[in-house]
Amino acid sequence: MEEDSPDRAFAVNYQGNLSVTAFLKFIVNHSCRRTTIIKLPNYCTEKALEYVANECPRLKVLHVGDFNMSIEDIIPKFISKRKSLEMMRVGKLHMEEALTQIGLYCNNLIWLSAPYTDIGKDEASAIVTPLTKLAYLDLHNASFEKETLLMILKGCKMLVHLDMWNCRGFHGVDAEILELASHIPTFMYEGSIILPFYDKVNERTMFMV
């Protein structure tokens, strides 16, 4: 290990007593406020996320895992500070409040991933109305009715990729859905009714326009 290498500095400073907050602070500080991509570790703390929000003014990509229940309340506050976000992945627990803030502050968002979420008409409207630049939408394993999907297909005119495999709530892809999705180069879906006790998790159908 080189004497002045970042790895050596990391080892000297933290020497096995590493917390999530300490780790994120080290990464952010080393970037000199130029961090553009953050994937939050599982069980991230509010303190760590607040530090990222304040010290990463150029952040463009944020990945929030499903196991970050402790930061649910401050996700909206975080998003309101990061108007530069272009790509974001949110978990089921953060979806409702996160979408509201994304719609208000993240007009440059082009990629949104929200797997395992419940998408109602309010959530669909929060996606369709303000996110006019949205090109990539990942809703795999989400739950929504056909009417909600139609809202998304009619409203998201810039989509080039829509992933909705293994979704629940409607009876598969039909001619109406395929017609509305005809402008999307990559449309990934699973068709038939999905029973509660049987998930074809590894099966995907890809419809290439």
Secondary structure as GFF3:
##gff-version 3
##sequence-region A 1 209
A	DSSP	alpha_helix	6	14	.	.	.	ID=ss1
A	DSSP	alpha_helix	20	30	.	.	.	ID=ss2
A	DSSP	beta_strand	37	39	.	.	.	ID=ss3
A	DSSP	alpha_helix	46	55	.	.	.	ID=ss4
A	DSSP	beta_strand	61	63	.	.	.	ID=ss5
A	DSSP	three_ten_helix	69	74	.	.	.	ID=ss6
A	DSSP	alpha_helix	75	81	.	.	.	ID=ss7
A	DSSP	beta_strand	87	89	.	.	.	ID=ss8
A	DSSP	three_ten_helix	92	94	.	.	.	ID=ss9
A	DSSP	alpha_helix	95	105	.	.	.	ID=ss10
A	DSSP	beta_strand	111	113	.	.	.	ID=ss11
A	DSSP	alpha_helix	121	128	.	.	.	ID=ss12
A	DSSP	beta_strand	136	138	.	.	.	ID=ss13
A	DSSP	alpha_helix	146	155	.	.	.	ID=ss14
A	DSSP	beta_strand	161	164	.	.	.	ID=ss15
A	DSSP	alpha_helix	175	180	.	.	.	ID=ss16
A	DSSP	beta_strand	186	189	.	.	.	ID=ss17
A	DSSP	beta_strand	205	208	.	.	.	ID=ss18
###
